[in-house]
């Protein structure tokens, strides 16, 4: 009886000790923040060592965390955080610092034998073994052992900014599951922001309205600040970029504030509606310039303080300016007011959370990105409403003029007809821009998103050491086709979009076709050798032509790339130059596996891009041949295609250079 009571007493003591140390007795590694289960100490001198921290903990100087996410404020002090955990499962566990903006992180994992495993990382630190750096920091802890003795971790963190420390201990499996929801959410608002950016930029190219340009710049700079700094995806651009960005993060925010103020002034037409607010906007732009200078000179902590005040003030002033403009008859400000009001509420919540008045949690980390995305979406609605009102006003003018036509002479009738033609042309431009948007979104959504998702997944698995070197090498080799296809797709997409928006501009010059083809063959030689293609290049002398060299390069790249893509392994591919009296004929031929499946008429007349797979499932979006036809015609040549037995030939002519 006494023996069992004694055993229960010791069990109770162990549980109380675990609770006193800040960690619950039975911790499941479910990727949840453990701020309430740790203790911490502020090191104002920034000079405490690990032994000093241990001594302070033994003296009871560490205080328990009271929130799931530690909110340590805007301070230059270092903080020591003590974590106890027990790993009795079969899997290795990891410590996750689930934020990307902490500059210095020192992790001391104390093993059962008293030895210390030291790992160092941070937003301005280079990658080191044992730590995976993505949009957070993942520290590899010790392997599981049979006994259930708790292990200790001392974490030292320091930054020159607001310090939020979301801590998690999890297995590789729970990390993947825990991040999946967050990543899906981020993909949604990143997709919305990219869609808004492309749509409004192409509207600017089509309509030549500066308002769309300023709005696009606002989206671009704000997205870069959120995506690369707040959400920590700067590592995708490279480690050097990530480190530089985290030294000067508020540069993007200052430019975002400046572009947003310019957009608001243009959208609200402040000089006419609320001229008294123009000076206020100029003052805020000056403050944003000060933020830019303090950030670029490395005064990060001071810049963070300015950011809170300036961000809140800009949102309030922009909202008030919209209300005043609306009351003075500027009807397009309706959605604008709602957008900035929503942003004001979001800024207030985040600011109160940073100040500790409201609880800082996982949702607060996402709130800035979600709130800004909704604000930008509402501003896009405001631009649409503005354009609708402009069209409505134009229609009213047209109807009024048509009514006057019945009572006026022929001179007024001519004037009304010109106005009607101008309005019709504007509507056609809008419909054309909308069609371009639909095509672009379709191509981006179906042909670019999947390869990027695949590459991001590979990088995440690699950063977490879940792939061997051979597995990583094999997967990257298999995905090389995706990278090459993405490059070709983007190249064709940019040329096609430019031709759709501005028309095709030819900058002709004299150049040698032979030299150009020789250079391209060197680029494509590895692909030719890989498929064991018998390449017959019949280009033996110079052929000087007069055309746009960049456009002809694009034509040749698309035709050679298609020829390689659709030539079966071990078959033939040929390139031939034929000099005619006034022109030079370029012919590219290749063997095809199924002649009956090729419709030459469809190839020559197709106006909408269509996707086709090559012999090794190489992807394409069908823009290549469309660009070839348009660019050949613009350069004064003729583009043809024909079948000869099991071979398809694409030929085009170019005018010879006159010497």
C-alpha positions in Angstrom: 0.0 0.0 0.0 2.7 2.5 1.0 4.8 1.4 -2.0 2.1 2.3 -4.4 1.5 5.6 -2.6 5.2 6.4 -2.9 5.2 5.6 -6.6 2.2 7.9 -7.2 3.9 10.6 -5.1 7.0 10.5 -7.3 4.9 10.5 -10.5 3.1 13.6 -9.2 6.5 15.3 -8.5 7.7 14.6 -12.0 4.5 16.1 -13.5 4.7 19.2 -11.3 8.4 19.6 -12.4 7.4 19.4 -16.0 4.6 21.9 -15.5 7.0 24.2 -13.6 9.4 24.1 -16.4 6.7 25.3 -18.8 6.0 22.2 -20.8 2.9 20.0 -20.4 3.6 16.4 -19.3 2.2 14.8 -22.5 3.2 16.9 -25.5 2.0 15.7 -28.9 4.0 17.1 -31.8 1.0 18.5 -33.7 2.5 21.7 -35.1 0.9 24.0 -32.7 2.6 27.1 -31.0 4.0 26.3 -27.6 4.5 29.8 -26.2 2.5 29.0 -23.1 4.8 26.0 -22.5 8.2 27.8 -22.4 10.0 30.2 -20.1 12.1 33.2 -21.1 14.5 35.8 -19.9 15.3 39.3 -21.3 19.1 39.9 -21.8 19.3 43.7 -22.0 23.1 43.6 -22.1 23.2 41.1 -25.0 26.1 39.5 -23.2 24.8 36.4 -21.4 26.3 33.1 -22.3 24.6 29.7 -22.1 26.1 29.1 -18.7 24.7 32.4 -17.5 21.3 31.5 -18.8 21.4 28.2 -17.1 22.3 29.9 -13.8 19.5 32.4 -14.2 17.1 29.6 -14.8 18.2 27.8 -11.7 17.7 31.0 -9.8 14.1 31.3 -11.0 14.7 34.4 -13.1 13.0 33.0 -16.2 9.3 33.9 -16.5 6.6 31.7 -18.1 5.1 32.5 -21.5 1.5 33.5 -21.2 0.6 33.5 -24.9 0.8 30.9 -27.6 3.0 33.2 -29.6 5.7 35.2 -27.6 5.3 38.9 -28.3 8.6 40.4 -27.2 8.1 43.9 -28.6 10.4 46.3 -30.6 13.6 46.0 -28.6 17.3 45.4 -29.3 17.6 43.2 -26.3 18.4 39.5 -26.7 16.0 36.9 -25.2 16.8 33.5 -23.8 13.9 30.9 -24.2 14.0 27.6 -22.4 12.0 24.6 -23.8 11.6 21.2 -22.3 10.4 18.3 -24.5 10.2 14.5 -24.5 10.5 12.4 -27.6 9.3 8.9 -27.0 8.1 8.2 -30.5 9.8 6.5 -33.4 10.4 9.7 -35.4 13.0 12.5 -35.3 11.6 15.8 -34.0 12.3 19.3 -35.1 12.1 22.8 -33.5 10.4 25.2 -35.8 10.7 29.0 -35.4 7.7 29.7 -37.6 8.6 33.2 -38.8 11.2 34.5 -41.2 12.2 38.0 -39.8 14.3 37.2 -36.7 17.9 38.2 -37.4 19.9 36.0 -34.9 18.9 32.6 -33.6 21.2 30.5 -31.5 19.9 27.0 -30.6 21.5 25.0 -27.8 20.0 21.5 -27.7 21.3 19.9 -24.4 21.6 16.1 -24.7 21.0 13.6 -21.9 24.8 13.1 -21.5 25.2 16.9 -20.9 26.8 17.6 -24.3 25.4 20.5 -26.3 24.4 20.5 -29.9 24.8 24.1 -31.2 23.0 25.4 -34.2 23.0 29.0 -35.6 20.6 30.6 -38.0 18.6 33.8 -38.7 17.2 36.0 -41.4 20.7 37.6 -42.1 22.7 34.4 -41.5 23.9 32.0 -44.1 22.6 28.5 -44.2 24.4 26.0 -41.9 24.1 22.2 -41.3 21.2 21.1 -39.1 19.0 24.0 -39.9 16.6 24.3 -42.9 15.8 27.9 -43.9 12.7 28.5 -46.0 10.0 30.9 -44.9 10.8 29.8 -41.3 13.7 28.1 -39.5 13.7 24.3 -38.8 16.3 23.0 -36.3 17.0 19.3 -36.3 16.8 17.9 -32.7 18.2 14.7 -31.3 16.9 11.2 -32.3 14.3 9.4 -30.2 15.5 7.3 -27.4 13.9 4.6 -25.2 13.6 6.5 -21.9 11.3 9.4 -21.4 13.6 11.8 -19.7 12.9 15.4 -20.9 15.5 17.2 -23.0 16.3 20.9 -22.8 16.6 23.5 -25.4 18.0 27.0 -24.8 17.1 29.4 -27.6 18.7 32.9 -27.9 16.9 35.3 -30.3 17.7 38.9 -31.2 16.4 41.3 -33.9 16.2 45.0 -34.6 12.5 44.9 -35.3 9.3 43.8 -33.6 10.0 40.3 -32.3 7.2 37.7 -32.6 8.4 34.2 -31.8 6.0 31.4 -32.9 7.6 28.2 -31.6 6.6 24.6 -32.6 8.1 21.2 -31.9 6.9 18.6 -34.5 7.9 15.6 -36.6 8.5 15.8 -40.3 5.0 14.4 -41.0 3.2 16.9 -38.8 5.3 19.8 -40.2 4.1 18.9 -43.7 0.5 18.6 -42.5 0.7 21.8 -40.5 2.1 23.9 -43.3 -0.2 22.6 -46.0 -3.2 24.7 -44.9 -1.0 27.8 -44.5 0.5 27.3 -47.9 -2.9 26.8 -49.6 -4.0 30.0 -48.1 -0.9 31.8 -49.2 -1.2 30.4 -52.7 -4.7 31.9 -52.9 -3.8 35.4 -52.0 -0.6 35.3 -54.0 -2.6 34.1 -57.0 -5.1 37.0 -56.5 -2.3 39.6 -56.2 -0.5 38.3 -59.3 -3.8 38.2 -61.2 -4.6 41.8 -60.2 -1.1 42.9 -61.2 -1.1 41.4 -64.6 -4.7 42.4 -65.4 -4.3 46.0 -64.5 -0.8 46.3 -66.1 -2.2 45.0 -69.4 -5.1 47.4 -69.0 -2.6 50.2 -68.7 -0.8 49.0 -71.8 -4.2 48.9 -73.6 -5.9 52.0 -72.3 -2.8 54.2 -71.6 -4.5 55.4 -68.3 -1.8 56.3 -65.8 -4.1 55.3 -62.9 -3.7 51.6 -63.8 0.1 52.0 -63.9 0.2 53.6 -60.4 -2.1 50.9 -59.1 0.0 48.1 -60.7 3.2 49.6 -59.1 1.3 49.7 -55.7 0.4 46.0 -56.1 4.0 45.1 -57.1 5.8 46.9 -54.3 3.3 45.8 -51.6 3.4 42.2 -52.9 7.2 42.1 -52.8 7.2 43.4 -49.2 4.6 40.9 -48.1 5.8 37.9 -50.1 9.6 38.3 -49.7 9.8 39.8 -46.2 6.6 39.3 -44.1 5.9 35.8 -45.5 9.6 34.9 -45.9 9.7 33.7 -49.5 12.8 35.8 -50.4 14.8 32.5 -50.1 13.3 31.4 -53.4 15.3 34.1 -55.1 18.5 33.1 -53.5 20.3 33.2 -50.2 22.2 36.5 -51.0 18.9 38.2 -51.8 17.3 36.9 -48.6 20.1 38.3 -46.5 20.1 41.7 -48.2 16.3 41.9 -48.1 16.3 41.3 -44.3 18.9 44.0 -43.8 16.7 46.6 -45.5 13.2 45.2 -45.5 11.3 48.5 -45.2 12.6 49.8 -48.6 9.8 48.0 -50.3 7.2 49.2 -47.9 8.3 52.9 -48.3 8.0 52.6 -52.1 4.6 50.9 -51.6 3.4 53.8 -49.5 4.6 56.4 -52.1 3.0 54.6 -55.0 -0.3 54.1 -53.1 -0.5 57.8 -52.4 0.2 58.7 -56.0 -2.5 56.3 -57.1 -5.0 57.7 -54.6 -4.3 61.2 -55.7 -4.8 60.2 -59.3 -7.9 58.1 -58.7 -9.6 60.7 -56.5 -8.5 63.6 -58.8 -7.6 65.5 -55.6 -6.6 68.7 -57.4 -10.2 69.1 -58.4 -12.2 67.3 -55.7 -10.3 67.9 -52.5 -7.4 70.3 -53.2 -6.7 70.9 -49.5 -5.6 67.2 -49.1 -2.8 67.5 -51.7 -0.4 69.0 -49.3 -1.2 66.3 -46.7 -0.4 63.7 -49.4 2.9 65.4 -50.2 3.8 65.4 -46.5 3.1 61.7 -46.2 5.2 61.0 -49.3 8.0 62.9 -47.6 7.7 60.8 -44.5 7.8 57.7 -46.7 11.0 59.0 -48.2 12.4 59.4 -44.7 11.4 55.7 -44.1 13.2 54.7 -47.3 16.4 56.6 -46.2 16.4 55.1 -42.6 15.8 51.6 -44.0 18.5 51.8 -46.7 21.0 53.1 -44.1 20.4 50.1 -41.9 18.4 51.8 -39.1 16.0 48.8 -38.9 14.6 49.2 -35.4 13.8 52.9 -36.0 12.3 52.1 -39.4 10.0 49.5 -37.7 8.7 52.2 -35.4 8.1 54.6 -38.3 6.4 51.8 -40.2 3.7 51.4 -37.6 2.9 55.1 -37.4 3.2 55.9 -41.1 1.2 52.8 -42.2 -1.7 53.7 -39.9 -1.6 57.4 -40.8 -1.6 56.7 -44.6 -4.6 54.4 -44.3 -6.6 56.9 -42.3 -5.7 59.9 -44.5 -6.5 57.9 -47.7 -9.8 56.8 -46.3 -10.8 60.4 -45.2 -9.8 61.8 -48.6 -12.0 59.2 -50.3 -15.0 60.2 -48.0 -14.5 63.9 -48.8 -14.2 63.3 -52.5 -17.3 61.1 -52.5 -19.3 63.8 -50.7 -18.2 66.3 -53.4 -19.6 64.2 -56.2 -16.8 61.8 -57.0 -18.9 58.7 -57.3 -16.1 56.2 -58.2 -14.8 56.6 -54.6 -17.5 54.2 -53.2 -15.5 50.9 -53.3 -12.3 53.0 -52.6 -13.8 54.1 -49.2 -14.7 50.5 -48.3 -11.2 49.3 -49.3 -9.3 51.8 -47.1 -11.7 51.4 -44.2 -11.0 47.6 -44.2 -7.3 48.3 -44.3 -7.6 50.8 -41.4 -9.4 48.1 -39.3 -6.7 45.6 -40.2 -3.9 48.0 -39.3 -5.5 48.8 -36.0 -5.8 45.2 -35.1 -2.2 44.4 -36.0 -0.9 47.5 -34.2 -2.8 46.7 -31.0 -1.6 43.1 -31.2 2.1 44.3 -31.6 1.6 46.5 -28.6 0.2 43.6 -26.5 -3.3 45.0 -26.1 -4.8 42.2 -28.3 -3.5 38.7 -28.3 -1.0 37.9 -31.1 -1.8 34.5 -32.6 -1.5 32.5 -35.8 -4.3 34.4 -37.5 -2.5 37.8 -36.8 0.5 36.5 -38.7 -1.7 36.1 -41.8 -3.9 39.2 -41.2 -1.6 41.7 -42.9 -1.4 39.6 -46.1 -5.1 38.7 -46.1 -6.2 42.3 -45.3 -4.0 43.9 -47.9 -5.2 41.4 -50.6 -8.8 42.2 -49.8 -8.0 45.9 -49.9 -6.3 45.6 -53.3 -9.2 43.6 -54.6 -11.7 46.2 -53.5 -9.5 48.9 -55.1 -9.7 46.9 -58.3 -13.5 47.0 -58.0 -13.2 50.7 -57.5 -11.3 51.1 -60.8 -13.9 48.9 -62.5 -16.7 51.1 -61.2 -14.7 54.2 -62.2 -14.4 52.9 -65.7 -18.1 51.9 -65.8 -19.1 55.4 -64.8 -16.8 56.9 -67.4 -18.5 54.7 -70.1 -21.9 55.7 -68.7 -21.0 59.3 -68.9 -19.8 58.8 -72.5 -23.1 57.1 -73.3 -25.1 59.9 -71.8 -23.1 62.4 -73.9 -23.7 60.3 -77.0 -27.5 60.1 -76.3 -27.6 63.8 -75.7 -25.7 64.5 -78.9 -27.9 62.1 -80.9 -31.0 64.0 -79.6 -29.4 67.3 -80.7 -28.7 65.8 -84.2 -32.5 65.7 -84.8 -32.7 69.5 -84.3 -29.4 70.7 -85.5 -27.7 71.0 -88.9 -25.3 68.6 -90.6 -22.3 70.1 -88.9 -23.4 68.9 -85.5 -24.3 65.5 -86.9 -20.7 65.1 -88.0 -19.4 66.0 -84.5 -21.8 63.4 -82.9 -20.7 60.7 -85.3 -17.0 61.3 -84.3 -17.9 61.0 -80.6 -19.8 57.8 -81.3 -16.9 56.3 -83.2 -14.5 57.3 -80.3 -16.8 55.6 -77.8 -17.1 52.4 -79.9 -13.3 52.3 -80.2 -13.0 52.6 -76.4 -15.4 49.7 -75.8 -13.6 47.6 -78.3 -10.3 48.2 -76.5 -11.9 47.2 -73.2 -13.3 44.0 -74.8 -9.9 43.3 -76.4 -8.1 43.8 -73.1 -10.6 41.4 -71.4 -10.0 38.7 -74.0 -6.2 39.1 -73.5 -6.8 38.8 -69.8 -8.8 35.6 -70.2 -6.1 34.0 -72.4 -3.3 35.0 -70.1 -5.0 33.7 -67.0 -5.8 30.4 -68.7 -2.2 30.0 -69.8 -0.7 30.9 -66.4 -3.2 28.8 -64.5 -2.8 25.6 -66.5 0.7 25.7 -67.8 2.8 27.5 -65.3 1.2 26.8 -61.9 1.8 23.0 -61.8 5.5 23.2 -62.7 6.1 25.9 -60.1 4.2 23.9 -57.4 6.3 20.8 -58.2 9.6 22.8 -57.9 8.5 24.4 -54.6 7.6 20.9 -53.2 11.0 19.6 -54.3 12.8 22.5 -52.6 10.8 22.1 -49.4 11.6 18.4 -49.2 15.3 19.1 -49.9 15.5 21.8 -47.2 14.0 19.4 -44.7 16.6 16.7 -45.6 13.9 14.3 -46.6 15.6 13.5 -49.9 19.0 11.8 -50.5 21.4 13.4 -52.9 20.7 10.8 -55.5 17.0 11.2 -55.2 17.3 15.0 -55.4 19.6 14.7 -58.4 17.1 12.3 -60.2 14.1 14.5 -59.4 15.8 17.7 -60.6 16.9 16.0 -63.8 13.3 14.8 -64.4 12.0 18.4 -63.8 14.5 20.0 -66.1 12.0 19.7 -68.9 9.5 21.7 -66.8 12.1 24.5 -66.3 12.9 24.6 -70.0 9.2 24.7 -70.9 8.5 27.4 -68.4 11.3 29.5 -69.9 10.1 29.0 -73.5 6.5 29.7 -72.4 7.3 32.9 -70.6 9.5 34.1 -73.6 6.7 33.5 -76.1 4.1 34.8 -73.7 5.9 38.2 -73.3 6.4 38.6 -77.0 2.8 37.7 -77.8 1.4 40.0 -75.0 3.5 42.9 -76.4 2.2 42.3 -79.9 -1.4 42.2 -78.6 -1.1 45.4 -76.6 1.1 47.6 -78.8 1.2 45.9 -82.2 4.3 44.5 -83.8 7.1 47.0 -84.2 9.9 46.0 -86.6 13.5 47.3 -86.1 15.1 46.0 -89.2 18.8 45.7 -89.8 21.3 43.8 -91.9 22.6 40.5 -90.4 23.9 37.1 -91.4 21.4 34.2 -91.2 24.2 31.6 -91.2 25.8 33.1 -88.1 22.5 33.2 -86.3 21.7 29.6 -87.1 25.1 28.4 -86.1 24.7 30.0 -82.7 21.3 28.5 -82.1 22.5 25.0 -83.1 25.1 25.2 -80.4 22.3 25.9 -77.8 20.1 23.0 -79.0 22.9 20.5 -79.6 22.5 18.8 -76.2 18.8 18.2 -76.9 19.6 16.9 -80.4 22.2 14.5 -79.0 19.9 13.4 -76.2 17.3 12.2 -78.7 20.0 10.8 -81.1 18.6 13.0 -83.9 20.4 13.0 -87.3 20.8 16.7 -87.8 21.5 17.8 -91.4 22.5 21.5 -91.4 22.8 22.7 -95.0 24.0 26.2 -94.3 27.4 26.6 -95.9 27.7 30.3 -96.9 26.7 33.7 -95.6 23.1 34.9 -96.3 22.7 38.6 -95.5 19.1 39.6 -95.0 17.3 42.8 -93.9 14.9 42.1 -91.0 14.4 42.4 -87.3 17.1 40.2 -85.8 15.4 39.7 -82.5 12.1 38.6 -84.1 13.9 36.3 -86.5 15.8 34.7 -83.6 12.4 34.0 -81.9 11.1 32.5 -85.1 14.1 30.2 -85.5 14.1 29.2 -81.8 10.4 28.2 -82.0 10.8 26.2 -85.2 14.0 24.4 -84.1 12.5 23.7 -80.7 9.3 22.3 -82.3 11.3 20.2 -84.7 13.3 18.7 -81.9 10.2 18.2 -79.8 8.2 16.3 -82.4 11.1 14.3 -84.0 11.1 10.7 -82.8 14.4 9.4 -81.3 16.9 8.5 -83.9 15.1 10.2 -86.8 16.1 13.2 -89.0 16.0 17.0 -88.7 17.2 19.4 -91.3 17.8 23.1 -91.8 18.4 24.6 -95.2 19.0 28.2 -96.6 18.1 28.8 -100.3 19.1 32.1 -101.8 16.5 33.4 -104.3 16.6 36.5 -106.5 15.2 39.0 -104.0 14.9 36.9 -100.9 16.3 34.0 -98.8 14.2 31.0 -98.1 14.7 29.3 -94.7 13.3 25.7 -94.4 13.3 23.5 -91.3 12.1 19.9 -91.7 11.8 17.0 -89.4 10.5 13.5 -89.4 7.1 13.0 -87.6 5.7 9.8 -86.1 2.1 10.1 -87.3 1.5 12.2 -90.4 -2.2 11.5 -90.4 -2.6 13.4 -87.1 -1.2 16.7 -88.6 -3.6 19.2 -90.1 -1.5 21.8 -92.0 -4.5 24.0 -92.7 -5.3 24.2 -89.0 -1.6 25.0 -88.2 -1.6 27.9 -90.7 -5.0 29.4 -89.8 -5.2 28.9 -86.0 -5.7 32.1 -84.1 -6.2 30.8 -80.6 -3.2 29.1 -78.9 -3.6 25.3 -78.4 -1.4 23.0 -76.3 0.4 20.0 -77.8 2.8 17.4 -76.4 6.0 16.3 -78.0 7.4 12.8 -78.4 8.6 12.8 -74.8 5.5 14.7 -73.4 7.2 18.1 -73.7 4.6 20.7 -73.0 3.8 23.7 -75.2 1.0 26.3 -75.2 0.7 26.8 -79.0 1.9 30.4 -79.1 5.1 29.6 -81.0 3.7 29.1 -84.5 1.3 32.0 -84.0 4.2 34.3 -83.3 6.2 32.9 -86.2 3.4 33.7 -88.7 2.9 37.2 -87.4 6.6 38.1 -87.2 7.4 36.7 -90.7 4.5 38.7 -92.2 5.7 41.9 -90.3 9.2 41.4 -91.8 7.9 41.3 -95.4 8.2 37.5 -95.8 5.8 34.6 -96.3 5.3 31.6 -93.9 4.3 28.2 -95.3 4.0 24.6 -94.0 3.6 21.3 -96.0 3.9 17.6 -95.6 6.2 15.4 -97.7 5.8 11.7 -96.9 6.8 11.3 -93.3 8.3 14.8 -93.0 6.9 18.2 -92.2 8.5 21.4 -93.5 8.2 24.9 -92.2 9.6 27.5 -94.6 9.7 31.3 -94.5 11.3 33.9 -96.7 13.1 37.1 -95.8 14.2 40.0 -98.0 17.9 40.0 -99.0 20.0 42.9 -97.8 20.9 45.4 -100.5 24.6 46.3 -100.4 
